[in-house]
Amino acid sequence: MAMTHDQWQAVRTTFRETGDRFAEMVCAARDPHALATVSWTVAETAAHVAALASLATHVVAPDDVPALKEISDSIPTTTCDTVADLNALTLRHFTERDLVVLAHRLRTDIGLLLRITRDLDPGQTVEWLGESRVPVCGIVAHLLNELHIHGRDIARAGRTPWEVRPEDAALFFELFLVGLTRHGYGRLLDNGEPPRERRIAVAFRSPYTTPVTLVLQRGLVAVEEPGRDSDVRLSFDPVTLNLMLFGRLSKARSVLTGKVVIGGRRPWLLPAFLRKLRLPS
């Protein structure tokens, strides 16, 4: 299904508002050295997000927004399993750790990305990690999700609230994850496993997204229209699904809370499907 004008405006508005909220929280953080993730401090986490915003502007407009050659050259060769290497490389070169400066840079690059994309076709694709193709709207939705995920990380470190609305979280699944799969993920999902002939169809359902079925067959994932031949039905709360996919919530806890419900004729096939369609955690 093509992205609607309302979705494009929604992701742009939410992106700006969430960026402002994230920047305000970063500026108010009391301890930049507190751990926000297993290995990153609050300052490093904020630097990571600011660096991603800068990199996103380069991805969308490489001729107008230059990037460090070493980082730019790493984008086509990065897979889901080597994203950590790209992140480490980026943080080595993106050395700013002052929280106020980082917040200002983040706001500036969010504004730049919104200006660059204002007159673009949101369905136009750009080259992303692993030689994948992502629609422009998906790039914005991906960065919005980074604000959601890492906003939660920083908020937990400072014991401050961080709310994400399910309709906002849903934009990542609908515009980025489905868009990436539909337009071609290149080598991004390469995992070294031999392809299986077995077809696994997973129907994704949420009150906040358009029903869609993703199918894994012969090592490739494709988008199909909803049908009756799915092996797994996965009903989800978008906030919980995103946290689960990025390793912030365990699969067991996501299911036990009822925010992710797994059903269908062959639910035991879901782990094999998720070993292919996965995200960095």
VEXGU-969803 format. One line per 10 residues: their letters; for each residue x, y, z of C-alpha. Coordinates in pm, whole numbers, m for minus. Example, Ala and Ser with C-alpha at 12.3 -4.5 7.8 and 13.67 -1.06 7.14 Angstrom:
2
AS> 1230,m450,780; 1367,m106,714
This chain:
281
MAMTHDQWQA> 0,0,0; 134,345,m88; 209,586,191; m57,852,242; m9,1227,262; m137,1215,621; 130,960,716; 403,1175,562; 287,1481,750; 246,1278,1071
VRTTFRETGD> 598,1140,1067; 746,1483,990; 552,1655,1269; 621,1381,1521; 988,1373,1424; 1032,1744,1494; 834,1732,1820; 1016,1424,1947; 1351,1572,1851; 1272,1883,2057
RFAEMVCAAR> 1161,1668,2351; 1475,1454,2327; 1700,1762,2309; 1532,1918,2613; 1582,1598,2814; 1948,1577,2710; 2009,1937,2820; 1844,1866,3156; 2039,1543,3223; 2225,1572,3554
DPHALATVSW> 2499,1316,3493; 2638,1283,3140; 2857,996,3261; 2571,777,3385; 2522,461,3183; 2223,480,2949; 2290,145,2780; 2515,m147,2866; 2815,27,2712; 2719,393,2642
TVAETAAHVA> 2691,684,2881; 2419,946,2851; 2662,1170,2661; 2769,891,2426; 2407,793,2362; 2318,1153,2281; 2625,1176,2055; 2517,857,1876; 2172,998,1801; 2313,1335,1692
ALASLATHVV> 2561,1157,1464; 2279,951,1310; 2082,1266,1237; 2384,1412,1060; 2440,1089,869; 2073,1077,764; 2102,1416,595; 2401,1282,398; 2214,966,298; 1920,1168,164
APDDVPALKE> 2133,1437,m5; 2489,1302,m50; 2580,1566,m305; 2476,1854,m80; 2571,1721,267; 2919,1571,280; 3013,1302,530; 3349,1174,651; 3476,945,375; 3560,658,610
ISDSIPTTTC> 3206,655,744; 3046,709,405; 3247,422,257; 3132,191,537; 2760,238,471; 2727,m3,173; 2922,m280,348; 2747,m262,685; 2505,m542,771; 2270,m583,1065
DTVADLNALT> 2539,m782,1245; 2813,m522,1190; 2617,m208,1276; 2804,m197,1608; 3128,m149,1415; 2981,144,1222; 2849,295,1545; 3191,268,1707; 3357,424,1402; 3108,710,1404
LRHFTERDLV> 3157,783,1774; 3534,786,1731; 3502,1065,1476; 3201,1239,1631; 3383,1347,1948; 3150,1613,2093; 3018,1512,2439; 2885,1841,2577; 2513,1780,2623; 2400,2132,2536
VLAHRLRTDI> 2611,2137,2219; 2483,1792,2120; 2122,1899,2171; 2179,2204,1951; 2346,1997,1678; 2062,1746,1687; 1797,2016,1650; 1995,2173,1365; 2026,1847,1171; 1662,1755,1228
GLLLRITRDL> 1565,2093,1085; 1802,2039,792; 1664,1693,718; 1308,1825,723; 1401,2107,485; 1584,1870,249; 1290,1630,235; 1013,1892,222; 980,1889,m156; 1094,1531,m217
DPGQTVEWLG> 866,1243,m306; 847,1057,29; 835,728,m164; 1162,804,m342; 1428,556,m231; 1784,623,m121; 2073,384,m61; 2112,284,300; 2311,27,498; 2417,m291,320
ESRVPVCGIV> 2317,m158,m23; 1953,m158,84; 1697,85,m54; 1480,280,187; 1210,536,100; 1274,888,222; 979,860,460; 1144,547,603; 1467,734,676; 1269,988,878
AHLLNELHIH> 1075,711,1054; 1399,526,1135; 1550,835,1296; 1225,896,1485; 1254,545,1625; 1615,613,1731; 1483,909,1930; 1217,683,2084; 1455,401,2178; 1746,610,2301
GRDIARAGRT> 1516,864,2462; 1396,577,2679; 1757,479,2752; 1851,829,2869; 1526,873,3061; 1584,549,3253; 1938,660,3338; 1802,985,3484; 1481,832,3623; 1269,1071,3423
PWEVRPEDAA> 952,991,3226; 964,921,2852; 638,847,2679; 593,716,2325; 248,700,2169; 168,375,1985; 59,562,1672; 402,727,1661; 590,402,1721; 385,239,1444
LFFELFLVGL> 547,468,1186; 875,277,1220; 715,m56,1132; 498,77,852; 727,327,682; 1073,188,756; 1057,m187,816; 793,m267,554; 937,m4,317; 1286,m152,349
TRHGYGRLLD> 1156,m502,281; 945,m391,m11; 1219,m194,m188; 1511,m429,m123; 1729,m480,183; 2043,m572,m15; 2298,m744,211; 2164,m585,530; 2007,m905,664; 2285,m1146,559
NGEPPRERRI> 2344,m1383,849; 2549,m1670,709; 2270,m1925,749; 2200,m2149,449; 1865,m2057,289; 1576,m2289,362; 1322,m2393,104; 1049,m2382,369; 811,m2088,326; 727,m1899,646
AVAFRSPYTT> 451,m1639,625; 395,m1407,922; 87,m1184,933; 149,m864,1129; m157,m696,1280; m197,m384,1494; m474,m127,1542; m220,135,1430; m86,m23,1110; m215,m157,780
PVTLVLQRGL> m235,m539,786; 62,m692,606; 221,m1033,561; 598,m1080,545; 721,m1403,389; 1058,m1575,427; 1143,m1825,153; 1476,m1943,12; 1655,m1700,242; 1467,m1392,118
VAVEEPGRDS> 1199,m1184,290; 922,m1029,81; 603,m831,140; 270,m988,49; m86,m870,75; m281,m1020,367; m413,m1368,298; m537,m1680,469; m226,m1893,424; m10,m1737,696
DVRLSFDPVT> 179,m1966,931; 203,m1716,1216; m24,m1432,1326; 153,m1166,1527; m67,m901,1689; 133,m624,1848; 149,m298,2033; 396,m94,1824; 584,49,2123; 643,m299,2265
LNLMLFGRLS> 734,m453,1930; 1001,m189,1865; 1149,m232,2212; 1152,m607,2164; 1313,m591,1820; 1587,m363,1955; 1655,m580,2259; 1507,m346,2522; 1237,m596,2617; 1270,m973,2608
KARSVLTGKV> 1041,m1173,2381; 907,m1358,2686; 814,m1039,2869; 658,m888,2557; 434,m1194,2522; 355,m1228,2893; 233,m867,2911; m8,m937,2625; 143,m659,2415; 270,m911,2159
VIGGRRPWLL> 34,m1201,2085; 152,m1495,1877; m95,m1729,1709; m164,m1906,1383; m125,m2259,1250; 250,m2288,1303; 362,m2034,1565; 680,m2233,1632; 818,m2108,1300; 844,m1748,1425
PAFLRKLRLP> 1197,m1782,1579; 1338,m1898,1243; 1170,m1603,1072; 1310,m1355,1327; 1662,m1490,1287; 1645,m1346,936; 1429,m1036,985; 1613,m884,1279; 1742,m550,1403; 2052,m450,1601
S> 2008,m468,1980
